[in-house]
């Protein structure tokens, strides 16, 4: 189940867990509050492709992405990044747990 960051507040996470439903925070970017990323119930986060693309060319955003990846790793939360074409090679500099290829 993929959720937007703000949606976590409106859902009974305990009920989802009782039904073995995984919670993935979707479309995470530089505007996502760290409290959403570090929520106890989140099992994985998927970074917004546009954010990942911008981080590959903007050093400050790269630092933000690296920090978010480190936080997720420290909390045991899986991370997913996606890119297209040549971006797949460049994405290796970030430490995503999983990388997916999307259409260009």
Secondary structure as UniProt FT lines:
FT   STRAND          2..3
FT   HELIX           5..10
FT   HELIX           13..18
FT   TURN            19..20
FT   STRAND          24..28
FT   TURN            30..31
FT   HELIX           34..37
FT   TURN            40..41
FT   STRAND          44..47
FT   HELIX           49..55
FT   TURN            56..57
FT   HELIX           59..75
FT   STRAND          78..83
FT   TURN            85..86
FT   HELIX           87..90
FT   HELIX           91..93
FT   STRAND          98..101
//
